[in-house]
Amino acid sequence: MFQSVGRILRWAKGYQRRMILGFVCSFFATWCTAGPVMLAAWALGRLIGNAWGENEISASLPWLCLAGITALILLRFLFTYWKNRLQESIGTERAADQRMELGDMLKRVSLGYFARNNLGDILTALTTELSTLELQSMKMVDAVINGYIQVAVILLCVAIFCPPAALVALVGVLVSAFALRGIGRQSARTAPVGHRAQEALSGAAIEYIHGLPVVKSFGQDGVSVQRFRDACRANKAIRIKNEFGFVPWNCLHLFALRAASVGLVLTAGQQTLMGALPLPYFLMIALFSFTIFGSVEAINDAAHVLSVTDSVLDRLEELEHTDFIDKDGREITPERFDVALSHVSFGYGQREVLHDVTFTAPQGTTTAIVGPSGSGKSTICNLVARFYDTDSGTVSVGGHDVREFTCESLLRNISMVFQNVYLFQDSVENNIKFGCPEATHEQVVAAAKAACCHDFIMALPNGYDTVIGEGGSTLSGGEKQRISIARAILKDAPIVILDEATASVDPENEHLIQQALSALTKGKTILTIAHRLATIQHADQILVVEDGRIVQRGTHAELMTQGGLYRRFIEIREQAEGWRLA
């Protein structure tokens, strides 16, 4: 338990000074809690002594005691207030910091990390698990440290007036501490299992929600929901089993506290009957018995949660120690913007996708990459942007190996337009400004006009301030694509990668997108993956990729005279789309 507290204190780096000051305030607040009881007991003793003729008291004594008690209560309020001001928001502030840190980290890992790890696991770490720390960490640390401070202070007060009663209370606290240790160990065993079940449930829920359109179209509700139901049942069974594991330790803990509470009162009562302890102090100790063991019960509740936070910290540390793809990178500003691959081979896991690929895309030229599905076209573009690292060979930009760059300095020089566009649930303007956050509204409008999307944006309910649905769900495919191109135009990077940018749009949208692409690509180094003749026939060079190898290269005219895969590809496209070559 104390190890868990230590880990939380280390996790709250940057906030330790506030935490320590909070514990100091808590220490004084505890004395101010005990003070009124002790003062009232002393005054009661004086009053009883006066009634029995043992001593005389001043008429002002009750008023002085009332003033003292009021002052102590006010001081307790002030110390508690400052403790809360210092400590309460630390969990929220630190969790926000860590979410930003993890967000920055996820930008710098290979995309292979997301293929190897369940999306539900990552989502759970960023939301549920960090929320556990955010909401519970400081409360639990406060319950343990301040709880034991309160126990120590009140035990000291009891020991001053009745050492035997303090000894009984100490034994009860020690037995309860043994039970708390057992609770901590049980939590350490069960918390990781519970987290894995929660992650599996999150993954199943995400898969179910994402797959709902397919589920409805094929009428397979029963099949698709089964995995989600199984995950729910497994999560419930594990949670119940985990809770049953705590029952023996909870019973021991509560028994120790109740027995010690009774023992404390009986011991103090015996001392009173023997004349060793005045009656007012017996009443004081009886009141203290509730305070002591109430604090220990709060520590019991904290012990359950602390082991859960321990498991959360393990998971977050695992995420934090994920290797950055650019950990050895440095800020580089290339002087030229040619792209070259030299003897590049790459595979996803055991499946090799590219085999000894070599080519150069000179600055200011257009290189089109064509080939069958699964031949490795998109993988080439992903390697240029360093979404993955090669297994062998080198990818260079401006004569620099991409592994020499930081991710930020490399991608600063690259704009990408994908076939499957993702837009954020934000205003249209902010989605376009994603390419250049510091851009003015006038620059955004200019980029939108160049991308042929200004007119339809102005037709939206709030124009550029219209908030679009998650993923751009409220826009058509062509509209999303043109906003994506506007984003790339605004960024104005010297290298542009187009991955099937016109593959899934109708002829009208294709014409508009081709116009937008002309504005985007003017004077840039272009890598484009395309199947439409209009997109590739004017390229400076065309690479034909098959089974991860470049099998042909040249201009459109050269490749048409060579025959082979490219000519067959064009002929098939003509038949499919009714093209006629001039």
Secondary structure, 3 states (H helix, E strand, C coil): CHHHHHHHHHHCCCCHHHHHHHHHHHHHHHHHHHHHHHHHHHHHHHHHHHHCCCCCCCCCHHHHHHHHHHHHHHHHHHHHHHHHHHHCCHHHHHHHHHHHHHHHHHHCCCCHHHHHCCHHHHHHHHHHHHHHHHHHHHHHHHHHHHHHHHHHHHHHHHHHHCHHHHHHHHHHHHHHHHHHHHHHHHHHHHHHHHHHHHHHHHHHHHHHHHCHHHHHHHCCHHHHHHHHHHHHHHHHHHHHHHHHHHHHHHHHHHHHHHHHHHHHHHHHHHHHHCCCCCHHHHHHHHHHHHHHHHHHHHHHHHHHHHHHHHHHHHHHHHHHCCCCCCCCCECCCCCCCCEEEEEEEEEECCEEEEEEEEEEECCCCEEEEECCCCCCHHHHHHHHCCCCCCCEEEEEECCEEHHHECHHHHHCCEEEECCCCCCCCCEHHHHHHCCCCCCCHHHHHHHHHHCCCHHHHHCCCCHHHCECCHHHCCCCHHHHHHHHHHHHHHHCCCEEEEECCCCCCCHHHHHHHHHHHHHHHCCCEEEEECCCHHHHCCCCEEEEEECCEEEEEECHHHHHHHCHHHHHHHHHHHHHHCCCCC
